[in-house]
């Protein structure tokens, strides 16, 4: 490991993904992402970009694919087609918020989320049109979903939990694109 790369001492960074060795995106709170196009070896290699103009935070995992398309979610659902340099914003799939998103191609994706105050609950939604529209809740759980990860059109996982109220968590698995979960 090399020395620390401090991008923003006042903003937690919650996740980072690279599409290849040069193109990376990191995100945190306040609707910002940090983008690198040259490997991100120093703080000067990263550019701070407002992905969500409402200042909403992002949460959970996100997708950044080799074609430099990215999808992040939290208070809003944001999508980029140019490696994170510009973003389109929409409301999140669920009216409360979403907390993780996984796309397997430009059209098919899933997002999870949940409510962390009483009544604590979680959910997953699916899209087949790139996030323009979402299904109703295809999974409902007793814990907020923090991570959704799919490995093809049918096989995926959702995981979540809370430390509030009845602390705990769980992992759910589907082999039917989210129609049934175990």
FENNOR-V332490 format. One line per field, one symbol per residue. ss: DSSP state (a for helix, b for strand, c for the rest). phi: phi as a letter, one per 20 degrees, with the letter a starting at -180 (. if undefined). psi: psi as a letter, one per 40 degrees, with the letter a starting at -180 (. if undefined). Layout:
ss=???
phi=???
psi=???
This chain:
ss=ccccccccccccbbbbbbcccccbbbbbcccbbbbbccccccaaabbbbbcccccccbccccbbcccccbbbbbcbbbbbcccccccbbbbccccccbbbbbbcccccbbbbbbbcccccbbbbbbbcccccccccccbbbcccbbbbbbcccccbbbbbbbcccccbbbbbbbcccccccc
phi=.efgdeebfdcgedabbdebfddcccbbemmeccccdcnmfcgfeddeceedffnfedbmebdcefemecccbrfcdcccdcmnfccddcfffdffrdcqbcddbfddbccdardedgefabaccccccmnfccfffebccecfedcccdcpfceacccarbdelefraacdccccmofccc
psi=iaiihhdgeehhhdiiihdaedhihiiaieeiihhiefefdideehhhhhdheeeiiiiaiihhidefiihiibdihihiefeediihhiiididciifiihheaedhiiiiaiheihhhiiiiiiiefeediiiahehhieihhdhhhifaedhiihiiiieibgiaiihiiiefeedii.
